[in-house]
Amino acid sequence: MSGWRNTAILGALLAILAGYFYFFEADKQTEEEIVNVFDFKTENVTRVKVTSEGVTTAMENTPTQGWQIVEPITYPADPEGLSKLLSEIAGLTFARTVADSVTRFADYGLDPPQAAIEISVGLSAPHTLLLGDANPTASSFYAAAKGGGKVFLISNETNSTLRKNTSELRDRRLVHAKEDKVDEFIVRTRTRTINGKLDSLGTWRIYEPFRLPAERNEAVSLVGNILGMMALEYVDDHPTSLAPYGLDAPVATAMIRSRDGSVNATVSLGKTEDDRMYALSSERPTVYKISSHFLAQIDRDPELFRRKTAFDFRSYEIPKMYLQLGPEKVSVVKRSFDDWRIMEPFQYRADDKTITAILDSLEVMKIGEYIPSTPENLRRYGFEKPAVQFSLSVEQRSIPQEILVGGLSQDGQFRYIRDPKENWIYAVGATAFSSLPPTALDLRDRKVLRFKGFEVHMFEVVEGNRRTRVRRDQKEKTVWKLEAPIQGNADAVSVGRAFGLLDTLFVEAFITDDPQANLAPYGLEKPFMEVILQIGGRDNVPEERLSLLVGRPFPGDGRLIYIKRRDSAAVALTKSDFLAHLKIMIANTAAL
């Protein structure tokens, strides 16, 4: 039995050693075997020569113009293609070596090679990669470093990346500019012209065939399409006449410019043959063939450039908003993402949901009709005395977004609005203004009490001469002590339910915020109930006392009741069903 146990132990040790070798020593061996074919950094390369199909293409990296083809023609090189070629060569390894000491390179199609790439780095001797035949399964190609004895395999994809002729190494872009540098585009065809410019506020505007703010996505897309034009063929580098290509009288031209003059390029489009058309760039005299689809991409219907939304901003970019609601001037300021404050005509927390709804509606407001803002139309559509005026501060803009709200259409389906800086009146859906409050009072926060239950350390309800008060234990924060009308333990569950109930109270309607208002008609001069919450004063939470006065039921609807916070002049209505639940919970606060 002991012999079997010894055998088992030896077997286990052998398995552990085998596992160690597999996971650690084998990895080390693999790492040692993976050696790069060449040792250079792509950013240090100064010259590249690619020989393929018997033609050598030489390229040099110049300080001012970047990579340029210098042989057999003079022409800019394709920077993306060349970068990929260099990265492929720099990353080659001997991992797929098929022979270590080769004397007959001709057996692999490497003497003479079918293609060769020579890489020069400064004054050092160049690195040369030789490319040969496909292997018997045609899944890879043979390759070797000139002067070495190893032959290794490269993938078909790598082979395609490296074997490039002169045409494939030429820069295929017709125009060179960064999209964010372009400030203007002009597209002309034989029937129309579209001219768009980016103003100082970052808004694209159409100046021809009409004058109005542009649909940003269309403007940006058009600029991208012009910059994205790529040559499929190089037809003639030195044309003596443009007439054979239809470029003496182009079917379309596309121009892009910048205000500082750093961008100024034009592409002309000529005849179409099959699915390709002749093109000419102002950057060089070469005639190209490009995809005929580019014509449709730049010759766009001008109506597509009319901005679909009335205004160009995002609601989250607005930190301040000013409103003129009839005779009232209202200003609100955003303190945080969901904390808006009314600063004028009184200081109070605003209804975050209402403010957000207003800004969201203005952001996505769709234009149903463009109407010229002539003096007659301004009177006709209610802009002599606008119903509402907005002034929105927009982040990273020096000029606020002004908005005037006019009248309603006869059928009530549309509301007329305008930007005073624009020459148009917009008809938009009337429902977009459904969240707009009639007065500043209606912009107030509709949550009756704002508090966090875990920050409350005293809760008191006063009904006439009866006072029920509980206080959180200073050591055991989940324990509540009853202080009035008797002393003892309180039911923590009932206290928590009371907090939850008060947290769900919302104003149904504001009645008045006049500090001199007579409170007797509302039953608030001598309220029948007062709810008091003592918050903070410990754990770095500022101390605050919330006091809610509860008055009489609303005469028109017994389901509503008058309320008022002691620290506020505002009288409001809220649903009265919380009272019955609150009384039950108060009765249960005494522990059983």
Summary of the structure (lengths in Angstrom):
residues: 592
radius of gyration: 39.3
end to end distance: 69.6
largest distance: 112.3
contacts: 1713
relative contact order: 0.06
helix: 25%
strand: 39%
